[in-house]
Amino acid sequence: MPTALEFFAGSGLVGQGLAPEFETLWANDFCAKKAEVFRANHPAVRFDRGGIEQVRGRDLPVTDLAWASFPCQDLSLAGNLGGLKVGTRSGLFWEWVRVLRELSEHGKRPPLLVAENVVGFLVADGGKHFRKAYSALRALGYRVGALVIDAKMFLPQSRPRAFVVAVSEEVPIDGLHGAVPSPPFHPYGLIRAGHTINDPEWVWWSLPPFCGEVAAFADICERDAPCDPISKTRELCAMLSPVNRRKLDEAKRAGTFFAGTGYRRTRPDENGRGSQRLEIRFDGIAGCLRAPNGGSSRQTVILVERGAVRSRLLTVRECARLMGAPEDYSIPGSYNDGYRAMGDAVAVPVTRWLTRHLLEPLAARAMAIRAQHAA
């Protein structure tokens, strides 16, 4: 069985998606609360809590895959766009590159890499940061390509994420890539980034489309969870713009059960001043989960049944379901701890699809080459 290292492992959902094709031997994360969630669900995995700055390649086991879901704060198009500068949170990418270099120096070079982040990683600042990251992985002797996978292909959550997949140059990739980009995994921003790289060795990785059924948010919401006082619900409804008010009125007139979600956002009013609005959706898909760094980042649930409207925050279990975590996945700690553990994670079925259709076949080829060299 191929094995893996998980850098910035968070709450452990990447390992959940890699299994059973990969066995995670080692993982790390700086956050004590996420470490608690990881250890509760993956007790057999060696977990080092602390910053990647303290990780040394010589201390890590030999594995087939090194996965890094490095911090996104400086690459998100909704953030400060500090990029991959050393000293920023997203700049910890370079510490991962340092560890990869040290692994190589100690004869432990993993043949397969994955760097996961928000789509801004590919397109922010005209793709400048991505070009630097790409060049760094190429300099380590890997062929590199990328995909964008949206969790809404598998789950009722809009959550596009970029996956940069790199493989050692000696590993054959025939049958796992295309000559040209193809939807839905190569959207326009990625195509532009690939063309900007202008490297004849750039790889357009191939994945089959997912054709299974996807549950709606109403199917996974906890209908008996405690709701807000009616005064709070009225306050939220008063924040609706005319467009969003029509959405709610249509749901009320339908006379059936609707479960929608919404975020509070600051929008300009008719005088050009910032005004807080609640923007809701009843299309069966929740908005992208985010870490709870303030009230506006917590997603509101709007429930409509027989014309009555109720509101509340997403429950932690709903967050876990939106990420594809199993029902028995343990999430210890407070509400904010659980929300953060899920909001900063990678959706399980996304990782699983990538694993089964690309990572495991590449790892099998790498293991076959290693076996030949050992014979």
DRENTOR-784925 format. One record per residue (C-alpha): residue number from 1; z negated, y negated, x negated. Coordinates in steps of 0.02 Angstrom, whole numbers. Each point is the difference from the previous one (the first is absolute). Layout:
N
NUM  Z  Y  X;
...
***
This chain:
375
1  0  0  0;
2  42  -173  -68;
3  -147  -115  -35;
4  -31  -186  16;
5  -98  -150  -59;
6  -41  -133  131;
7  -27  -176  -67;
8  -74  -128  122;
9  -33  149  113;
10  -98  -95  133;
11  -57  108  145;
12  101  152  -51;
13  143  -1  125;
14  132  15  -137;
15  -75  166  -53;
16  -2  52  182;
17  187  -29  6;
18  37  81  -169;
19  -87  161  53;
20  33  142  7;
21  150  -20  -115;
22  -104  -91  -133;
23  -179  23  -56;
24  -88  -161  -51;
25  -101  31  -158;
26  -65  -177  -31;
27  -13  -164  95;
28  -76  -171  -23;
29  -38  -159  96;
30  -106  -154  -30;
31  -68  -19  178;
32  -166  89  31;
33  27  10  189;
34  172  80  -17;
35  -70  118  -132;
36  -128  57  128;
37  140  42  124;
38  101  88  -136;
39  -145  108  -57;
40  -49  45  178;
41  173  75  29;
42  52  61  -173;
43  -161  65  -81;
44  91  115  -121;
45  102  -139  -81;
46  -67  -83  -157;
47  -22  -181  52;
48  -36  -141  -123;
49  -62  -157  86;
50  41  -155  -98;
51  141  -113  -52;
52  158  69  -75;
53  -36  -109  -151;
54  -129  130  -52;
55  117  150  23;
56  67  79  -160;
57  148  118  -2;
58  -83  116  -126;
59  -136  40  128;
60  117  52  141;
61  66  174  39;
62  182  52  -20;
63  89  -16  168;
64  175  -5  74;
65  -19  -163  99;
66  -86  -167  -27;
67  -14  -100  162;
68  -55  -183  4;
69  -30  -98  160;
70  -43  -156  -98;
71  -69  -158  84;
72  121  -97  110;
73  -88  -169  17;
74  115  -92  -119;
75  161  80  63;
76  -20  -14  187;
77  116  -128  78;
78  -151  -55  102;
79  -104  -24  -158;
80  -1  -118  -148;
81  148  84  -89;
82  -85  -4  -168;
83  106  151  -44;
84  -33  121  -142;
85  -77  -128  -117;
86  -136  68  -112;
87  -166  -52  74;
88  54  16  182;
89  -50  147  108;
90  180  60  12;
91  14  -25  -188;
92  -107  157  -19;
93  170  87  8;
94  8  -33  -188;
95  -163  94  -27;
96  82  149  85;
97  148  -17  -118;
98  -122  -4  -146;
99  -81  162  60;
100  172  81  19;
101  40  -50  -178;
102  -164  75  -61;
103  34  161  97;
104  166  14  -92;
105  -82  -32  -168;
106  -120  145  33;
107  134  122  57;
108  -46  -16  183;
109  150  -95  66;
110  23  32  187;
111  183  33  41;
112  -13  -86  169;
113  -68  -170  52;
114  -22  -93  164;
115  -51  -183  16;
116  -35  -49  181;
117  -22  -176  67;
118  54  -123  134;
119  185  -39  17;
120  -35  -167  -84;
121  -12  98  -163;
122  189  19  7;
123  52  -171  60;
124  -134  -129  -44;
125  58  -144  -111;
126  180  60  8;
127  -49  173  -61;
128  -64  -67  -168;
129  -161  102  3;
130  88  159  50;
131  127  -18  -140;
132  -142  -10  -127;
133  -84  154  73;
134  165  94  3;
135  34  -43  -183;
136  -174  59  -50;
137  26  171  80;
138  174  17  -74;
139  -73  -39  -172;
140  -118  148  23;
141  149  117  19;
142  16  16  189;
143  145  -17  120;
144  -55  -113  142;
145  46  -35  181;
146  -89  -57  156;
147  -13  28  187;
148  -75  -94  145;
149  -84  108  132;
150  -73  -72  160;
151  -144  97  75;
152  69  -34  175;
153  125  141  -34;
154  -149  118  17;
155  -144  -98  79;
156  -25  -142  125;
157  -27  -129  -137;
158  123  -122  -78;
159  -35  21  -186;
160  147  -10  -121;
161  -46  43  -179;
162  96  11  -164;
163  -3  158  -104;
164  65  -11  -178;
165  36  178  -58;
166  31  35  -184;
167  41  165  -85;
168  17  51  -182;
169  178  -18  -60;
170  15  186  -43;
171  -35  55  180;
172  160  29  102;
173  10  -99  162;
174  160  71  75;
175  -11  21  188;
176  -147  -120  13;
177  92  -166  -12;
178  158  -84  61;
179  137  -101  -80;
180  -33  -144  119;
181  -149  -61  102;
182  -26  70  173;
183  -105  -53  151;
184  -138  0  51;
185  -84  22  -169;
186  105  -130  -92;
187  -12  -163  101;
188  90  -158  -51;
189  -141  -68  -109;
190  -6  160  -102;
191  190  7  -15;
192  -2  -177  -68;
193  -141  45  -121;
194  96  152  -61;
195  158  -101  -29;
196  -100  -134  -91;
197  -70  132  -118;
198  181  37  -48;
199  -41  163  -89;
200  129  141  11;
201  -147  122  -6;
202  -81  -73  157;
203  -34  140  126;
204  31  -9  188;
205  -124  135  50;
206  46  99  157;
207  -113  51  143;
208  47  79  166;
209  -42  -103  155;
210  -148  56  103;
211  56  55  173;
212  -164  55  80;
213  -93  -82  143;
214  -116  -146  -38;
215  -154  -32  106;
216  -23  -171  81;
217  -155  -103  -35;
218  -61  35  178;
219  -1  186  -44;
220  -120  -19  -146;
221  -114  -141  59;
222  -181  36  50;
223  0  -44  184;
224  -190  11  16;
225  -44  -112  -148;
226  -112  -149  43;
227  97  -159  44;
228  -35  -186  -17;
229  -93  -100  132;
230  120  -71  128;
231  -32  -175  -70;
232  66  56  -170;
233  154  77  80;
234  35  -161  94;
235  -19  -99  -161;
236  128  112  -86;
237  122  -9  146;
238  -11  -189  -6;
239  76  10  -175;
240  161  80  64;
241  161  -99  -15;
242  117  -2  152;
243  101  143  -77;
244  -153  107  -30;
245  -72  -46  170;
246  157  72  80;
247  -24  162  -96;
248  -176  16  69;
249  54  -45  178;
250  138  132  -5;
251  -126  131  -55;
252  -118  -50  141;
253  138  10  130;
254  51  174  -57;
255  -160  71  75;
256  -17  136  -132;
257  -101  16  -160;
258  59  -106  -147;
259  -79  -11  -172;
260  62  -138  -111;
261  -58  -84  -158;
262  -1  -176  -66;
263  -44  -112  -146;
264  -65  -177  5;
265  113  -115  -99;
266  8  -187  -29;
267  158  -76  74;
268  54  -182  17;
269  -26  -75  173;
270  110  -130  86;
271  -78  -134  -109;
272  29  94  -161;
273  -184  41  -24;
274  -60  175  -38;
275  -59  94  153;
276  -69  177  8;
277  106  120  103;
278  -19  181  48;
279  166  90  -23;
280  5  167  92;
281  119  146  13;
282  15  137  132;
283  143  97  -79;
284  -111  150  -43;
285  -16  -50  -184;
286  -152  -82  -78;
287  17  -137  -128;
288  -27  37  -184;
289  -182  35  -42;
290  -73  -121  -125;
291  -165  -9  -92;
292  -131  -100  97;
293  -13  -159  -102;
294  -42  -107  151;
295  6  7  189;
296  186  -40  11;
297  46  154  -100;
298  -83  120  122;
299  120  70  127;
300  -44  -25  183;
301  32  134  130;
302  55  -58  174;
303  -21  131  137;
304  81  -23  170;
305  -38  119  143;
306  35  -30  184;
307  18  -186  -35;
308  -167  -17  -90;
309  1  -62  -180;
310  -127  50  -131;
311  -10  -37  -186;
312  -87  62  -157;
313  29  30  -183;
314  83  158  -63;
315  -126  137  -28;
316  -14  81  -171;
317  62  165  72;
318  153  -88  72;
319  33  -73  -173;
320  -11  175  -73;
321  121  67  132;
322  121  -142  -36;
323  -2  56  -183;
324  27  183  45;
325  -171  57  -62;
326  -63  163  77;
327  -128  -13  140;
328  -136  73  -111;
329  30  -125  -141;
330  -172  -69  -43;
331  -14  -190  -7;
332  -179  -44  -48;
333  -66  -178  -2;
334  13  -152  111;
335  142  -53  114;
336  69  -116  -133;
337  -13  138  -130;
338  101  118  108;
339  128  -132  48;
340  25  -45  -184;
341  10  183  -53;
342  143  28  122;
343  83  -172  -12;
344  24  17  -188;
345  63  180  6;
346  170  87  5;
347  49  84  163;
348  -18  189  -19;
349  165  57  80;
350  97  -126  -106;
351  -70  75  -160;
352  26  175  69;
353  183  -32  42;
354  31  -74  -173;
355  -92  146  -81;
356  90  141  90;
357  175  -71  -16;
358  -4  -83  -171;
359  -158  13  -105;
360  -28  187  15;
361  183  44  -41;
362  -6  -116  -151;
363  -165  73  -57;
364  68  177  16;
365  146  -44  -113;
366  -116  -81  -126;
367  -113  154  0;
368  151  113  -27;
369  52  -101  -153;
370  -177  8  -69;
371  -2  188  25;
372  164  18  -94;
373  -68  -101  -147;
374  -157  107  -3;
375  97  164  -1;
***
